[in-house]
């Protein structure tokens, strides 16, 4: 079933608005959870909305005249929101086309490149160190993401998220999908800059790294992009790798997806709360092994299990 | 801790004998301070490597210790309990059950956190084999306190030159030999638990009697006194020359941080940026205690050390005050 042009535009707008409005709430929930583990009361659940509003209202301060420094946040958020149009959150994604998986991986890389650019152009040594770390993280984390999605593509015989979900629903859980699903989860923890992979920012070491000079509306957009990324990655994992139960009613399915997303983000939050930060070399080592694990999953998929 | 050092120095100069009960109370306060200082350090060290859960839990456990101190002295910190010749406040028998109950709770919670910390492999990956100070360097650079004990140097003023009640209460020197940040962490954790035991022993063994010595109206001027105290960070020395009107003529305190800072370059040599904050943090630095400013001209390699008089003059010049 393909959408007409009008439907596509309508659905796209709805999905972007939902992602933008819902993602800070999920961040608030994670903060509340972490506060619970810390024996703290924690900020109110709506605190991320206030953060964004406050930052958006601040004056623009730039440490550099670079074009990329000024617009990296805008480009990053745009890339995240475009990527959100490809992810099946509530049924079929609004922008479905052959090869959307590849576009998705590239769009996510754009975010990483923008973080890198923000660091490099900030004119701060902390920014440079952070940018270097970002590159090392991307080079080790994105292959895991790519291999996981390729495995799903091999199993379902399609490069579209919608078909992957349909294949998963019509088949029993496959060993290969379970393996890459677990590796994808760990890659997502790193993608979301959660501990123990909070290495790029590392505020006690390099003072937020690439974001050291970002402030005001630019920082707000970066933050919003991160919140949106949280929702997108979580819904990608739950809808492609854990699509059950699927009832077929749009509203009910959307609620089920949301519940699963929250459960997944709770897991991410728990991992965040019980780990110290790894060093970049330890993280590279870890993801090096994880790439092998994901590749093993892919091999299983190729031999048909 | 510093007030104990100062009072002991003056008492030595004036030849004042402190009553036994007062010495036990001093010991209790010193050990309570060690407990809360080590828990504070554990929290900060965990925060430096991003482990905020340990920060929050360690500081939550620390809170009842502050409460104990307030109960005994009236203050959470800076107890103001020492006077020359004894202590200002007694710890009456009626207070003991309450203190023991709180101590028991602290011990249970501290053990729980320490068990969790010791079995955490990610934490071990960050702390073990990082920031190493070899035993011979620790001796050569005169490192002190837990920093030295983590490198296998068994020095502890409490045992080497007993003061207060340490000669009578069993005191153990905690030594680790792995020479890394992990060793310093383990030393502090063991000391925390040992301190809880020492406080308990002191409460039990505390003799009856006065808490202040009878002091002659004036302590004669020109007498010299020196005392050393094992602070949570390492040994602290106080040197006093008495003056007219019961005032010190000269007084010099040496805190351990300046000594321990000398070990940091050895720790961070060849390490990554990520390890520098925790290596520096592992000595439990107190920068306000270092009272020394030096500038290094990178091009010529020339070092200039500023004295207090220099700083005072520069300050006046800058702000134009008389």
Interface residues (C-beta under 8 A of the other chain):
Chain A: X34 X37 X38 X39 X40 X129 X195 X196 X198 X199 X202 X204 X205 X206 X273 X274 X275 X276 X277 X278 X279 X280 X281 X282
Chain B: X46 X47 X48 X49 X50 X51 X52 X53 X54 X55 X56 X57 X60 X120 X122 X123 X125 X126 X272 X273 X274 X275 X276 X277
